[in-house]
Amino acid sequence: MIKFFRGTGIGPVLLLTVITGALWAEYFIDPPGIQAPAADTVMPLWNIVLTFLADTPLAAVFASLSVMLLLVIIIVRFNTTLFFIQRRTYLPALFYIMFFAVFPGEMVLNPCLPAALFVTVGLWRMMAAYRMNGIAYNLFDAALIISFGGMFYAGAIWFVLLAIIGLLILRSPDLREITITLFGALLPWLVLYAVWYLTGRELSDLTAIIGNNLFDESASVYWSRTLIILLIIIALWLLQALGALLTELPSKKIRSRKIFTLLLWTMTLCAAVFLLVPAVSVELMALAAMPMAYVMSNYCAFTKRVVTAEIFFWLIAVMIVISRMWPY
């Protein structure tokens, strides 16, 4: 399977379609019931989404799958355009689809999913600032795009730090670039507060909503034995892939090195936010799976230990099935 997905063509696309269909089939057969939460418990744009989809569970499944597939396409295009893995491959799509399915309860109407879409596009836009002459206004765009994702999922606000980190990695920043980056991060919220005020609502209510979504305790998660085993297997394989990446990072081309550095910072932020922010829970996998997919793809695209990679791949695939059938 690893060798098969190393390449391109219609074969991997068809098999990806089959895998996606198998992972999502139960939701189309029996769409999960959805209740629209109170408006003061979710972020403003996500509240609009829930208002439209709460009474149509099947439409919610279609919408969630569509956003995930769009994100998968962007993940693949990100690599084929900038070529930082240095192989045209569908491995990033395969790994993202698999990792996103680790927590099946978060696959439908996960607010972090659209936020992950904006963060990925923001990183892509950020890389356009590399070796740009003059002021890199792309950093303004990247900060604005990532910050906009926070209106769906408050946890994405922490990832605005990626714009600052990217600025330091890609540029020798001056005060003007720092200023426009910070302004790009603030602009969506200035517009939101202005619209909120013009529609006759209290600004303190909006501040309370954002604060609740940033700092309130999230719902508890049931860590089943099968899920823990699955996560341990993923962690062991990911550590192997990370070790290989860190070893070869100095020998990569400068642009590839900078992109992977940004992706490693993204993974670090995901881990820090998950561990330190009470409001963030396993829904963050929708975002964390993106850098994980790239790191794993870079390893599998060139590893000579194909047998080891195949064993880990099938262990994860089998455990995903077992965790679905026996979630205890």
C-alpha positions in Angstrom: 0.0 0.0 0.0 2.8 2.4 0.8 4.4 1.8 -2.6 1.0 2.1 -4.3 0.3 5.5 -2.7 3.8 6.8 -3.4 2.8 7.4 -7.0 0.0 9.3 -8.7 -2.6 8.3 -11.2 -6.2 7.1 -11.1 -5.5 4.0 -9.0 -4.6 5.8 -5.7 -7.5 8.2 -6.3 -10.0 5.4 -6.7 -8.7 3.6 -3.6 -8.8 6.8 -1.6 -12.5 7.1 -2.6 -13.2 3.6 -1.4 -11.4 4.2 1.9 -13.2 7.5 2.5 -16.6 5.9 1.6 -15.9 3.0 4.1 -15.0 5.4 6.9 -18.0 7.6 6.4 -20.6 5.0 5.4 -22.1 4.6 8.8 -22.9 8.3 9.0 -24.8 8.3 5.7 -26.7 5.1 6.7 -27.6 6.5 10.2 -26.8 10.3 10.4 -26.1 11.4 13.9 -28.7 13.5 15.6 -27.8 17.2 15.9 -29.0 19.7 18.4 -28.4 23.4 17.8 -26.7 24.7 20.9 -27.5 28.0 22.5 -26.1 30.9 20.6 -23.9 32.0 23.5 -22.0 28.6 23.7 -20.4 28.6 20.2 -18.5 31.0 18.0 -20.5 33.3 15.8 -19.9 31.8 12.4 -20.1 28.3 13.7 -23.5 29.2 15.2 -24.7 30.2 11.7 -23.6 26.8 10.3 -25.3 24.9 13.1 -28.5 26.9 12.7 -28.8 25.8 9.0 -27.8 22.2 9.5 -29.2 21.2 12.9 -32.5 20.0 11.5 -31.0 18.1 8.5 -28.5 15.5 9.9 -27.8 14.0 6.4 -27.0 17.5 5.0 -24.6 17.9 8.0 -22.8 14.7 7.0 -22.5 15.9 3.4 -21.2 19.3 4.5 -18.6 17.8 6.9 -17.4 15.3 4.3 -17.2 18.1 1.6 -15.1 20.3 3.9 -12.8 17.4 4.7 -12.4 16.5 1.0 -11.7 20.2 0.1 -9.0 20.2 2.8 -7.5 17.0 1.5 -7.3 18.5 -2.0 -5.6 21.6 -0.6 -3.2 19.4 1.4 -2.1 17.5 -1.8 -1.9 20.7 -3.8 0.2 22.4 -1.2 2.9 19.8 -1.7 2.6 19.5 -5.5 2.8 23.3 -5.9 5.8 23.9 -3.5 7.2 20.3 -3.8 8.7 20.2 -0.3 8.3 16.4 0.0 9.9 16.2 -3.5 7.6 13.6 -4.7 4.2 13.9 -6.2 2.2 11.6 -4.1 -1.3 11.0 -2.6 0.2 9.9 0.7 -0.7 13.2 2.5 -4.3 12.6 1.5 -4.3 9.0 2.7 -2.8 9.8 6.1 -5.0 12.8 6.7 -8.2 10.8 6.0 -7.0 8.0 8.3 -5.9 10.3 11.2 -9.1 12.4 11.0 -11.1 9.2 11.4 -9.3 8.2 14.7 -12.1 10.0 16.7 -15.3 9.1 14.8 -17.4 11.2 17.1 -15.7 14.4 15.8 -16.0 13.6 12.1 -19.5 15.3 11.6 -19.8 19.0 12.3 -16.4 19.4 13.9 -15.8 23.2 14.2 -12.1 22.7 14.0 -12.4 21.3 10.5 -13.1 24.6 8.7 -10.5 26.2 11.0 -8.0 23.6 9.8 -8.9 24.6 6.3 -8.1 28.2 6.9 -4.9 27.4 8.8 -3.6 25.3 5.9 -4.4 27.9 3.4 -2.8 30.5 5.6 0.4 28.5 5.8 0.4 28.1 2.0 -0.1 31.8 1.6 2.6 32.5 4.1 5.2 30.6 2.0 4.6 33.1 -0.9 6.5 35.6 1.2 9.7 33.6 0.9 12.4 35.6 -0.9 9.9 38.3 -1.8 11.4 41.7 -2.4 10.0 44.6 -0.5 7.2 44.3 2.1 5.6 40.8 2.2 1.9 41.6 2.3 1.3 37.8 2.0 1.9 37.7 5.7 -1.0 40.1 6.2 -3.1 37.6 4.2 -1.9 34.6 6.1 -2.6 36.2 9.5 -6.0 37.3 8.4 -7.0 33.9 7.0 -5.8 32.0 10.1 -7.5 34.5 12.4 -10.7 34.2 10.4 -10.7 30.4 11.2 -11.1 31.4 14.9 -14.6 32.6 14.2 -15.6 29.0 13.6 -13.4 27.4 16.3 -12.0 29.5 19.1 -9.0 27.2 19.6 -7.7 28.4 16.2 -7.0 31.8 17.6 -3.9 30.3 19.3 -2.5 29.4 15.8 -2.3 33.1 14.8 1.1 32.6 16.5 2.1 30.7 13.3 1.9 34.0 11.4 4.5 35.5 13.7 6.6 32.4 13.7 6.4 32.2 9.9 7.5 35.9 9.7 10.6 35.1 11.8 11.4 32.0 9.8 10.8 33.3 6.3 12.0 36.9 6.6 14.3 39.3 8.4 11.3 41.3 9.5 11.1 45.0 10.0 8.6 47.0 12.0 6.3 47.4 9.0 6.0 43.7 8.3 5.4 43.0 12.0 2.7 45.7 12.0 0.8 44.5 9.0 0.9 40.9 10.2 -0.6 41.9 13.6 -3.2 44.1 11.8 -4.1 41.1 9.6 -4.7 39.0 12.7 -6.9 41.7 14.3 -8.9 42.8 11.3 -11.5 39.9 11.2 -12.3 40.6 14.9 -12.6 44.3 14.4 -15.1 43.6 11.6 -16.9 41.1 13.7 -17.3 43.5 16.7 -18.4 46.3 14.3 -21.1 44.1 12.7 -22.2 42.8 16.2 -22.5 46.4 17.4 -24.4 47.6 14.3 -26.9 44.8 14.6 -27.8 46.2 18.1 -26.2 43.5 20.3 -24.1 44.1 23.3 -20.3 43.9 22.8 -19.9 42.4 26.2 -22.0 39.4 25.1 -19.6 38.7 22.2 -16.6 39.0 24.4 -18.2 36.5 26.8 -18.9 34.1 24.0 -15.2 34.2 22.8 -13.9 34.0 26.4 -16.1 31.0 27.1 -15.0 29.2 24.0 -11.3 29.9 24.8 -11.2 29.0 28.4 -14.2 27.0 29.6 -13.7 23.3 30.3 -14.4 21.1 27.3 -16.6 17.9 27.5 -14.9 14.8 28.8 -13.7 12.2 26.3 -14.0 8.4 26.8 -10.6 6.9 26.2 -11.4 3.3 25.3 -8.7 0.6 25.4 -8.9 0.2 21.6 -8.5 3.9 21.1 -5.5 4.1 23.4 -3.8 1.2 21.6 -4.5 2.9 18.2 -3.0 6.2 19.5 0.1 4.4 20.8 0.7 2.8 17.4 0.3 6.1 15.7 2.6 7.8 18.2 5.3 5.2 17.7 5.2 5.5 13.9 5.1 9.3 14.1 8.2 9.4 16.4 10.0 7.2 13.9 9.0 9.6 11.1 9.9 12.7 13.1 13.3 11.2 13.8 13.9 10.6 10.2 12.8 14.1 9.3 15.0 15.8 11.9 18.0 13.8 10.7 17.5 14.8 7.0 16.2 18.3 7.6 19.7 20.0 7.3 20.2 18.4 3.8 16.9 19.5 2.4 16.5 22.5 0.1 16.1 25.8 2.0 12.4 26.3 1.1 11.5 22.7 2.0 13.4 23.1 5.3 11.4 26.2 6.1 8.1 24.6 5.3 8.8 21.6 7.4 10.0 23.9 10.2 6.6 25.6 10.0 4.8 22.3 10.1 6.8 21.2 13.1 5.8 24.4 14.9 2.2 23.6 13.9 2.5 20.2 15.6 4.1 21.7 18.6 1.3 24.3 19.0 -1.3 21.5 18.6 0.3 19.5 21.4 0.7 22.6 23.6 -2.8 23.8 23.1 -4.3 20.4 23.7 -2.4 19.9 26.9 -2.6 23.4 28.3 -6.0 24.9 27.2 -9.0 23.3 28.9 -11.4 24.3 26.2 -9.6 22.3 23.5 -10.2 18.6 23.2 -9.9 15.8 20.6 -11.7 17.8 17.9 -8.2 19.4 17.4 -7.2 16.2 15.5 -8.9 17.9 12.4 -6.0 20.3 12.5 -3.2 18.2 14.0 -3.7 15.6 11.4 -2.5 18.0 8.7 1.2 18.4 9.8 1.2 14.8 10.9 0.2 13.7 7.4 3.0 15.6 5.9 5.6 14.3 8.3 4.4 10.7 7.8 4.3 11.1 4.0 7.8 12.5 3.9 9.0 9.4 5.8 7.0 6.9 3.7 7.8 8.4 0.4 11.5 7.7 0.7 12.0 5.1 3.5 13.9 1.9 2.6 12.2 0.2 5.5 9.0 -0.4 3.5 8.1 -3.6 5.3 8.2 -1.7 8.7 6.0 1.1 7.2 3.6 -1.5 5.8 3.3 -3.2 9.2 2.5 0.1 10.9 0.1 1.1 8.2 -1.9 -2.1 8.5 -1.8 -2.0 12.3 -3.4 1.4 12.2 -5.9 0.4 9.6 -6.9 -2.7 11.5 -7.1 -0.8 14.9 -9.3 1.9 13.3 -11.8 -0.8 12.3 -11.6 -2.5 15.7 -12.1 0.8 17.5 -15.2 1.4 15.4 -16.6 -2.1 16.0 -15.6 -2.5 19.6 -15.3 1.0 21.2 -14.4 -0.2 24.7 
